[in-house]
Amino acid sequence: MLFEGMHNIAYEIKDVQPDVNGLLGRYEIEVVIFFKNRNKNFTLIRSSVNHGFAKGCNLGTLYAAEKNYEYILFLNNDTVVESNFFPIMKKTLEKCDAVIPQIRYYHDKNLIWNCGGNITKYGKRIYFFANKKINDVQIEDKDFLISFATGCALMFRTHFFIKLGLFSEKFFFGEEDVDLALRMKAARAKILCSPKAVIYHKVGASLAGDNDRAINKSYIHYLNRFVNMKLHLGIEWWLWIFPSIIKVMINNKKISKLKLKSNIIFTMNLLFDAINLNSVDKAKFQTVIKKGYPSA
């Protein structure tokens, strides 16, 4: 799988020790592969375990810093890009701290997934142009300000992202972009969407499954949010949590079709975990996705 599609690209595998130094132990790196295609070089670093999105991105960032790379681009592996998206984003980054492209759905390339959005201190997000047909909206070519940027495609200067504190590694799956947006908002960082840069996202490809798995995934989603907001809001969290619990129960009834007893069990487990946890690590994620939450 690692070499699929690489048969026309020359590559060589290097000893990892000289190239990653102190990163080796922390990230359990097992191989570093260098690809050469014409005048361009690519480096692929593979860990022996799945660290999750945030920690994997942080590994890439620290490696980039070690190699004195000026820019870093985080890009989901379930995306397809227009050939000119990168130079457009790089140009935009000259006048801001972070930049995202216009993101459309892969299955319908005329349908916008989103162009980022705005976020409040309480984690509420409003997306720009979400689920709009490209011919039904007027998106100007000029860049525009946003305060929330999805981790699907996000570009920084390397030193700025490290100064910001990297992605939080408290969450194994999801929520790292919300946490990052709240920290960037507090730091008054300038984020732009560059709509002329376009990519296509295969939305939802990372965690498909049956209804039980979907409910377990929603539990992780809510738990991530509750823990994250607890860390950001402090004492205000206790005022934020009760309306949020009511919203969760309404969503469970409308979307997941949970009956009252199951809904109460879901919510009580969620509240208990949110009060007692300060992270949602890989072990917690795997337990919930595979076995669910306690049913009684």
N, C-alpha and C positions, 0 to 999 in steps of 0.2 A: 504493500500500500504506500509505503514511504517513497518509493521510486516510480510510482505510476505516473505516466506522462513525462518522465524525465529521460527517456531513452535517447533523445537527440541532444541532450545537454551533457557535456563533459563534467564529471564530478570527481572529487577525491575526499576520502575520509581522513581527518587529522586526529592525532592524539589530543584529547580534550584538555589535559592539564595545562599546557602553556597558554591556551587561549581563553580560559575562563577563570583561572586563578581561584580567588576566594568564593566564586559563585558555585563551584563544583559541589561542595558538600551541602550547601543550603538548598539547592535546587535539584540535587540528585541527577546531574547531567550524565548521560551515558555515551553520547556521541555528538560530535560537531562535524557537519558535512559542508564542504565548500563546492558550490556549483559555478561553473564558468560558461557563459553564453555570449559569444562574440566579445565585446569589450566590457561586458557587465559581469559583476561577481555577486553571488548570493550565498548567504550563510544560513544553514538550517541547524538549529540546536534542538536535540531531542532529549527529554527527561525520561527516566525509567518509570515514572509514575505520572498520573494525571493530576496536576496541581490545581486545576481550575483556571478560569479566564484571567482573574486578577494577578495571581502569582506568576502565571506564564508570561503575561505582558510585562510584569516587573522584571522578570529575568531578561527579556529582550531589551528592555530599557537600560538596565545596568551593563549588559554586554555592549550596547551601542555607545554608552558613555565611556566604557573602557577602550573602545576603538575610536573615540573622538568623533562619532557621527553627530552631525549638527541637528538632524531631524529624526523624529520617530513617527510612524504611522501605525495605528492600531486598526486592523481590518479583519472582520469576521471571515472565517473560512467557508461560509455559505453565501458568499457574495461574488458577483461578476461586475467588472468595472468597465467604463468607457476608457479608451486608450489615452485620452488627454486629461483624465481626472486629477492625476498627481501633480503635474506642473501648475494646474490652475490652483490647487490647494496650497502648494508651496508659495505661489505668488501672493495669495491672500494672507498667508501667515506672516508676511512682512509687516502687516499693520495690526496684528492682534496676538493674543496669547495662545489661542487654540482655534482650529477650524474643522468644520464637518462639510460633507458634500450634500447634495440633494439625493435622498435615498428613495428609490422606487421598488415596487414589488418585482421579483423575478418572474413570477407566473403571469403578470400583466404589466408589461414595461411602460404602459401609459398611465399606470396608477401609482400615485405617490404614497410611500409608506409614511415618511415624515421628513421635515426639514429642521429637526430639532424643535425647540420650543422654549417656554419659560417655566421656571420652577419657583415656588414660594419657600420660605424658611420651614414650612410644615410639610414639605415634600409633595405638594400638589403640582402636577404638571399640566400644561396646556401645549399641545403639539401644533406646529404650524403646517398647514396644507395636508394633514393626515387623511388618508383614504380619499383623496380628491383626484379626479381625472386631470391629466396635464392640460387638456384642451378646455377644461371648465374653470380654470383659475388663471390669474395673471401673476406670474412670478417674474419679477424684473431680473435682468441679468446682474444687477449690482448686488454685492454682499449685504447681509443684514445681521443685526445683533440678535443673539439668543442667550439664554442663561442656562438652558439644559441641552446637553449634547449626548446622544446615545453612544455607547461604546462600540456600536457596529462599525463605525468608521470615524476616526478621530485623530487629528494630527497636532503635534506639539514640536517646539524646540526641545531637545533632549534635556538641557540643563534646567529649563523651566519646569518640566514635568517632575524631575527629581526634586527640585526645590519645593514644589507643591506637596510632595510626600508620596508620590506614586499612587497606584490603586490600593485601596484598602484590601488586605488579605483576610479580613474577618468573614468574608462571604465567599463560599465556594462557587455558587452558581447564582449569578444575578446580583443586582443592587449596587455593584461597584460604581456604575455610572451615576446613580442618584447621589451616593455618598460624595463622589468627585464633584458633581455639580454644586452641592451644598458647600463644599470647601472652597470651590472656585468663586462662588457667590460671596462668601465671607471675605475672600481675598480680593474682591473687586476685579477679578480677571476679566479680560475682554474675549468673548467667544463669538465667532462669526460663522454663518452658514454661507457657503459659496455655491449658489444654485447652478452655476454653469458646469460645475463638477458633478457628474452623475454616476451612481452605482446602483446595482440591483441586488436585492436581498431575498434569499430563500427563507422567508420568515417562518419560524416555528420548527425548523428542521432539526434542531438540537435535542428536543425532548418531545417526540411524538409518542402516542400510546392510547390505551383505552380510557374509559371514563374514570376508573379508580385511579389510574396513574395521573390523569388530569387533575383530580381532586388533590392528590398528594403534591403535585406540582404547585397548585394554588396555595397549599399550606406553606410550602417553602417560600413562595412569593410574599405572602402576608407576613410570615415570620421574619424574613429579611427586612421588610419595611418597618415592622414594629421595633426590631432590635436597632436598626439604623437610626430611626427617629429618636429612640431612647438615648442613644449616644450623643445625638446632636442637640436635642431639646433640653436635656436635664430635667429639672423639676416640672417644666411645662409639659413634659410627656404625659403626666397623669391627667392633665386636662385634654390633651390630644387623643388619648387612647380610647376613651369611652365612646365618642361619636364614631371613631374609626371601627370599633368593634361592631357597632350597629350597622355600619356600611358593609362590613364583611358578611354579617348574617343575611343582609338583604341580597348581596351578590350570590351567596351560597344558595339561596332559595331560587333566585331568578335564573342564574347561569348553570350552577351545578345540580339544581333540582334536589337539594338535600331536604329531607323531611325534618320536622322540628327537633326531634330527639338527636338525630345525627348532626344537625346544625349546632345544637348546644354543646355536644361533645367536642366537635371540631373547634368551636370558639373557646371553650374552657381550656382545652389543651394548648391552643394557640396563645392565650393570655398567660398561662402558667409558664410556657417556654419563653415568652417574650420578657417576662419579669426576671426569670432566672438565668437567661443566657446573655452574654455580651458578644457573641459571634455565632454564625451558622456555618460550621466547618464541614469538611468533606464527610466525616463520620455521621454527623447529623443529617446531612443531605441524603446520603446513601440509605440510611435507616428509614427515613420518611418515604423516599421514592420507592424503595423495595418493599417495605413492610407497612407503611402508613404510620399513623399516629394511634395511640391507645384508644380503643373503641368503647371502653367502659371504665 
